[in-house]
Amino acid sequence: MPTLLVRYGEIGLKSPSVRRRFEQQLAADIRTRHALAKVPCVISQTRGRVFVDSDDWRATCEILSRTFGVVSFSPVEKASSELSALTQSVLKFSEPLMFKDSTFAIRTRRSGNHPYTSQTLAAHLGKAVLEHFAGKEIAVSLDDPDIEVSVEVRDKEAYLFSSVLPGPGGMPLGTQGKVLSVLDSELGIASTWLMMKRGCSVLAMTEGEYLMEPLRPWYPNLARTAPSKDLFGLAASNACIGIALPLTLKEIEQEAVKGDLPVFYPLVGMDRAEISKLISRIKG
């Protein structure tokens, strides 16, 4: 089973103490989602990366693709960072990828102390691949290759991969406080999802379960409460720090909402086409 290397974005911009807390929250969320899916997993962390090993890596890919805070992830093979051993591992990894007359590129990243730089490593590995697969008449193309072999070296280990899969990005759930989100339409689905992406814990105010169904894969523990005319009272009684409303800019101009808590309008910068595209993504 391949290990899944997980990348995050905004978390890395935080101060060391906040970054550690957010990294821990991301790892906890990944662990919880695996438990709910009944897929055992082991999570390890290094600076800037999270690694997930599980009994079902395809199920893990599905989980990571819907985990907020995950920018992208890759199935990887582990190798030694020692140059000769790493070279042999890259040649073996590349064997099923190379085809006759194909073009390729070696992409390298490195952290730690090594007797090579990222640039010299890429040149060395590229030369080794060219020589090893000379019979297939392959060529280097750094701009638009048919095949990309990526090598990420971290201290004594290296990670090899050829695909990068997208996550939703944003911040890990539960890192930005709790909000009451009005979920009364498909616009509410988009608005609620965007608050989740910003790392908010969400209490959905909705009449029924059907509007929550598209959000469940993104937020398995999403809770709901019955509608109330007193939004601010309901939010305060549930320890929410604010309220999210599914209103566009035109609707906000016609219907200003004011109270004792902040009011968020996640859809304010989006047109109808963008909102429809987002709703399709959420439901997909």
PyMOL commands that set and color helices and strands:
alter all, ss='L'
color gray80, all
select helices_A, chain A and resi 10-13+16-36+57-64+83-94+118-132+134-136+186-197+213-215+231-237+249-254+272-283
alter helices_A, ss='H'
color red, helices_A
select strands_A, chain A and resi 3-7+41-46+49-54+72-80+103-111+139-140+147-154+157-161+165-166+178-182+201-205+223-225+242-244+263-264
alter strands_A, ss='S'
color yellow, strands_A
deselect
rebuild
show_as cartoon
